[in-house]
Amino acid sequence: MLFNDKTMNKKAILLGASGITGNSLLLHLLENRNFSDILIVVRRELRIQHPKLKQLIIDFDRMNDYRSQISGDTVFCCLGSTKAKTPDENEYRKIDCEYPAQLGSIALENGAESFHLVSFIKANKNASNLYMRIKGISEEYIRAIAFPAIHIYRPMLFDTPRNDKHFKESFINLLMQGINPILLGGLRKYRSIKVEHIARAMIRCSLEDQKGVFIHDSGEIQLLSRDSTD
């Protein structure tokens, strides 16, 4: 795990910046001295401005029209939906699988060297559960792209603040805060994890000189986030 002592001036491409994880990652990237330019690819403009930030507003179904503008060193993908948000399975698969893969292919052609994907601990393309199956298919799509480095992050549950409309999620978060300390050894991967820890781990891995496909579960993500670079 090698870090350059000098500022790297890397250029990031971020997909899914409007979500909880993507927004946390965006804020960390904007603060990180190793990234000089951040390109977020979005449907609608986000209400954030920063000298390092560029927003590319696109029609995702016409991504090829923006091919020349999708360039950078590192691709971060936090894009994802759920059956509740996207009942149509074909549309759901398009959002989670096809859009990231298409953007990744374009970015690779334009010089990107690594792809970082937020997935799920039980991702499996053959799973009967739709969420797990879509995440597994998404991973397979990205693995098929010839990036020198692919990092897949498989958290169990996100430990994030919820409003009153998400009582169930809030209850689970509180429950996991009590259970996390007793999940030791091989069970660490089942701990809930804060989105800012995922963001820091993704940035750290993006600055390492590694080649290949790497899978990071919640336990490893937690360790990586403790030694991230600013």
Residue pairs with C-beta under 8 A, 6 or more apart in sequence:
1 208
1 210
2 208
2 209
3 207
3 208
3 229
4 34
4 207
7 33
7 34
7 36
8 34
8 35
8 207
9 34
9 35
9 36
10 34
10 35
10 36
10 72
10 73
10 74
10 206
10 207
11 35
11 36
11 37
11 38
11 39
11 71
11 72
11 73
11 74
12 29
12 35
12 37
12 38
12 39
12 72
12 73
12 74
12 75
12 76
12 206
13 39
13 40
13 41
13 70
13 71
13 72
13 74
13 75
13 76
13 103
13 107
13 112
14 22
14 25
14 26
14 29
14 38
14 39
14 40
14 41
14 76
14 77
14 78
15 22
15 40
15 41
15 75
15 76
15 77
15 78
15 79
15 99
15 100
15 103
16 22
16 77
16 78
16 79
16 80
16 118
17 23
17 25
17 26
17 40
17 41
17 42
17 46
17 78
18 42
18 44
18 46
19 78
19 79
19 80
20 158
20 160
20 195
21 78
21 118
21 158
21 195
21 198
21 199
22 76
22 78
22 79
24 195
24 196
24 198
24 199
25 76
25 78
25 195
25 198
25 199
25 202
25 203
26 38
26 40
26 48
26 53
27 199
28 196
28 199
28 200
28 203
29 35
29 38
29 52
29 76
29 203
30 38
30 50
30 52
30 53
31 230
32 203
32 229
32 230
33 230
34 203
34 207
34 229
35 52
35 203
36 52
37 52
37 54
37 72
38 50
38 52
38 53
38 54
39 54
39 55
39 56
39 69
39 70
39 71
39 72
40 46
40 53
40 54
40 55
40 56
41 56
41 58
41 66
41 70
41 103
42 55
42 56
42 57
42 58
43 57
43 58
43 59
43 60
44 57
45 55
45 57
46 55
56 66
56 69
56 70
58 65
58 66
59 65
60 99
63 70
63 99
63 102
63 103
63 106
64 102
64 106
67 106
67 109
67 110
68 110
70 103
70 106
70 107
70 110
71 107
71 110
71 111
71 112
72 107
72 110
72 111
72 112
73 111
73 112
73 113
73 114
74 112
74 113
74 114
74 115
74 116
74 206
75 103
75 104
75 107
75 112
75 114
75 115
75 116
76 116
76 202
76 206
77 100
77 103
77 104
77 115
77 116
77 117
77 118
77 142
78 118
79 95
79 96
79 99
79 100
80 95
80 96
80 118
80 135
81 92
81 95
81 96
82 92
82 131
83 89
83 92
83 130
83 131
86 92
86 95
89 130
92 130
92 134
93 134
93 137
96 134
96 135
96 137
96 138
97 134
97 137
97 138
97 141
98 141
100 117
100 138
100 141
100 142
101 138
101 141
101 142
101 144
101 145
104 112
104 115
104 142
104 145
104 147
105 145
107 115
108 115
108 145
108 146
108 147
112 147
113 147
113 148
113 149
114 147
114 148
114 149
114 150
114 151
114 206
115 142
115 145
115 147
115 149
115 150
115 151
116 150
116 151
116 153
116 202
116 205
116 206
117 138
117 139
117 142
117 150
117 151
117 152
117 153
118 153
118 155
118 198
118 202
119 135
119 138
119 139
119 152
119 153
119 154
120 131
120 132
120 135
120 154
120 155
120 156
121 154
121 155
121 156
121 189
121 190
121 217
121 218
122 129
122 132
122 135
123 132
123 135
123 136
123 138
123 139
123 154
124 132
124 133
124 135
124 136
125 133
125 136
125 137
125 139
125 140
126 133
126 136
127 133
127 136
139 152
142 150
142 152
143 150
143 213
148 211
149 210
149 211
149 212
149 213
149 214
150 212
150 213
150 214
151 202
151 205
151 206
151 214
151 216
152 213
152 214
152 215
152 216
153 198
153 201
153 202
153 216
153 221
154 189
154 215
154 216
154 217
154 218
155 192
155 193
155 198
155 217
155 218
155 221
156 189
156 190
156 191
156 192
156 193
156 217
156 218
157 172
157 173
157 176
157 192
157 193
158 192
158 193
158 194
158 195
158 198
159 173
159 176
159 177
159 192
159 193
159 194
159 195
160 173
160 194
160 195
162 169
162 170
162 173
172 192
173 192
176 191
176 192
177 192
179 191
180 191
180 192
183 190
183 191
188 217
188 218
188 219
188 222
189 217
189 218
189 219
189 220
190 218
191 218
191 219
191 222
192 218
193 218
193 221
193 222
196 225
197 221
197 222
197 225
198 221
198 225
199 225
200 224
200 225
200 228
201 216
201 220
201 221
201 222
201 224
201 225
201 228
203 228
203 229
204 224
204 225
204 227
204 228
204 229
205 214
205 216
205 224
207 229
216 224
